[in-house]
């Protein structure tokens, strides 16, 4: 492999709109005296009557043009955990999907995608008014150019196909950083259309719904039972239980696969695979965080989100207390 050959960057952007739930940001100094803001925000998005709590990772250097904006978030924004939902700000965050991968204390590889926030803004008064034509609904969407590598059946608890499919895919960020997309699914209603259009090895722009919510199932009403010998009174308590946490990236639409110069060639896909493998081999015990679009006919829903650029230096860990930069 030619190690100094660069991979073409693919477009990768996302938009989160919702109510700010919490702010956990702090300004820190690196070993070399460079100041930066890091931490995370939680934004609650009400989508189809489900509350999606989206965790947004933040890393911005003080020398960046984005620093003023993140200081405004720290100094002025109000979160529901602090002031209550009625006084909390509705906000918009634009950013990108990144990959966090590291070797844990048990020498196991851990990999998951993160939402990386880059641009932060509060919604205007009219965008918060449901009766105003300019009202902006809550959303958690990504628009990502990706190479689709294959599909697998999603199985239920009895190991039977559900009709949904998992999707193996990757995108490429700045600096030839390969971002494998994990826990990606396509629901049964779109699976056939998606797989008819996209064969393994195809490159295209996908519209993704970022899901992160608790699914609660109401239990059947309990029937009173005959009183047995005992003491005190016997009461019937109706309850609901948490059935499961839903956390995945759902393909809800996309364009036709790219043709010509925009698609990744078999040689580029092979290079991306080797680059991803090398990145995993180079991991130590410390976590590391590696680091828009045409519109045409495709399938499902579509979205347009602004272009963004990376701010975290390569090799910067989400858990590094004194990074070396």
C-alpha positions, 0 to 999 in steps of 0.5 A, a space after each residue: 500500500 502507498 501510505 502517503 496516498 490520500 483518500 478523497 474526502 466525502 461530504 459529511 454534515 448533520 443538523 440537530 434541532 431541539 431543546 437544550 437539556 444540559 451543558 457540560 463544557 470547560 476551558 482547558 490548557 494543553 501541555 504546550 499552553 494552547 487553550 481549548 473548550 471541550 465537553 458535550 451538550 445534550 439536546 432533546 429532540 421530540 421526533 414523532 412523539 419520541 424524545 431523542 436525547 442527542 449527545 453532542 461532542 465539542 472540541 474547539 481551539 481558542 484560536 479558532 473562529 468558532 471560539 466566540 460562538 462556543 463561549 456564548 453557549 457556555 455563558 448565555 445558553 440555558 438548559 432544562 436541567 438548570 432552569 426547567 424546560 419552559 425557560 430552556 433555549 431551543 437550539 440548532 447544532 450543525 456538525 458531522 459524524 465522527 468515529 471514536 475508537 479505543 482499546 479499553 482496560 480489558 484490551 477490547 476494541 470499542 467503536 462508536 460514532 459520535 455527533 461532533 458539534 461545530 456551529 451553534 445557534 439559538 432559534 429565533 422567536 418565530 422559529 419557536 412558534 408552532 403557529 408561525 410559518 417559519 417554525 422549525 421542527 425538532 430534528 436529528 438528521 445527517 447527510 453523508 456521502 458513504 461507500 456501502 459495503 453490504 447488508 445483513 438481516 436484523 434478527 429478533 430474539 428468536 433469531 428470525 429475520 425482522 425484515 429490517 437490515 443492518 448496513 455496513 458502510 464508511 465515509 472519509 473525513 479530512 486527512 484520509 480519516 476513515 469513519 466506519 459507520 456503526 449500528 446503521 439500519 434500514 427499515 423493512 419499508 425502505 430496505 428493498 428500494 435501498 438494496 435495489 439501488 445500492 450494490 456493495 461497493 456503490 458510493 452515494 449520499 445517504 440521509 440518516 435519522 439519528 435515533 436515541 430514545 427509550 421505548 416504553 411499553 405499557 403493561 396490561 392492567 393487572 387483575 386483582 387476585 383473591 386475598 390470601 392469609 396475610 396482613 394489611 391491605 392488598 393493592 393493585 399497582 399499574 405500571 409501565 416498564 422500559 422495554 429497550 433503548 433504541 440507539 442507531 443510525 437509520 437510513 431514511 433516504 438517499 440519492 442515486 449512487 454516484 457514477 463517474 469520478 465521484 464514486 469510490 473505485 475498488 482501489 480506493 475502497 481497498 486503500 480505505 479498508 487498509 487505512 482503517 485497519 492500520 488506525 485500529 492497529 495503532 491504538 493504545 490503551 488511551 481512547 482516540 477520536 478520529 476525526 454537502 450535497 447534490 440533490 437528485 432522485 433517490 429513495 425515501 426522504 432527503 435533507 440539506 445541511 451546511 458543510 462543516 470542517 474538523 476542529 479536533 487535532 488527529 489523535 486527540 482523545 475525548 478523555 485526555 486531560 493534558 493533550 500533547 499539542 
